[in-house]
Amino acid sequence: MAELPADVSAAVRALPSPACAYLYSRPALTARARTLRSALPPGASFLYAVKANGRPEVVSTLAAAADGLEVASGGELALATAAGARRIVFGGPGKTDTELAAAVAAGALLNVESVFEMRRLAGLGLTADICLRVNRAGAALSGSHTMTGVPTPFGIDETQLPAALAAVPPGLRVIGFHLHAVSNNLDGHAHAAFLTEAVGWSLRTATSYGIPLRVVNAGGGFGVDYASDASMDVTPLSSVTVPPGVDLILEPGRWLTADAGWYTAEVLDLKTTHGRTFAVLRGGTHHFRLPAAWGYSHPFTVLPIDDWNRPYPRPEVTDVAVDAVGELCTPRDVLTRGQHVPSLRVGDRLVFARTGAYGWDISHHDFLRHDPPAFVIL
């Protein structure tokens, strides 16, 4: 079990019982952004993908530390404008007319997903520079979710690109391509090779169709391994060559925020059933759904809480493997299976690191209507 940063430990101890909270560190966010910026080649920029964590304090911190924000809904667009983002890119396969109009009004660069979406823009009387999202042929990077090279709802099939380019309505100008390929890739060298290939493909395609190439948007996909301390090494990205006049846009989310967040939940009960020991928490997958969604066990650290003012014995287990489960009425409310603990008591607090991305934002908050966690900004 990893040692907690001192400020995180102090903040968790200060929570009222029964403790349940997310903690986000602004300094950790800015440090991560500095690390990425130092690894980027000349001509590359990075936008924070708001979908990873839309907490306003997180968004405003990264709006200042990154070159801008990537959004995928009207709600995220509102967050980005409120945060004062210097640049905004708007993507996503299901934009409404209201969202399209709001994105153009906000000066966002649109990643257009289909010919029909272009026609809708024109039908609304909107004029804009746009990038076309292309679902290219061939194998993409390895990762948790593949976006291109396979049937997905994302982008224009590469074989249909000639017809799409021929159908661009007056008032819209294609200035580049959006080529996001994968989520959660852990191989930095492979990612650098992907970026080099993406730039080359974009140059060749733009030349073939007379497009004034200004943008190659390679999306995000920088990975984090939740079962260990590993994450994608970004230093190989410095080897990528970006042609003059082209902006290579990267849109990381998880990589920037995962290590800046912690989720803590107090142990409400300890029980052994049919040979397995369960720590029942004030919290669970309705707050942090990722382990259940991805089918892995998220490591935790035990923060001992010595206070015990109840007139009955305090349940405790020692030297045992524990399943950390939540308060929901479903056997799938599991955050961790079989993690060994030297000692654990009711009232102690489990702290799950690397929960700053795709934690609260993707969880089913209203199931059973439990109170939400507290949110603490460090």
Secondary structure by P-SEA (a helix, b strand, c coil): cccccaaaaaaaaaccccccbbbbbaaaaaaaaaaaaaaccccbbbbbcccccccaaaaaaaaaaccbbbbccaaaaaaaaaacccbbbbbcccccaaaaaaaaaaccccccccaaaaaaaaaabbbbbbbbbbbccccccccccccccccccccccccaaaaaaaaccccccccbbbbbcccccccaaaaaaaaaaaaaaaaaaaaaaccccccccccccccccccccccccccccccccccccccbbbbbccccccccbbbbbcccccccccccccccccccccccccccccbbbbbbbbbccccccccbbbbbcccbbbbbbccccccccccccccccccccccbbbbbccccccccccccccccccbbbbbbcc
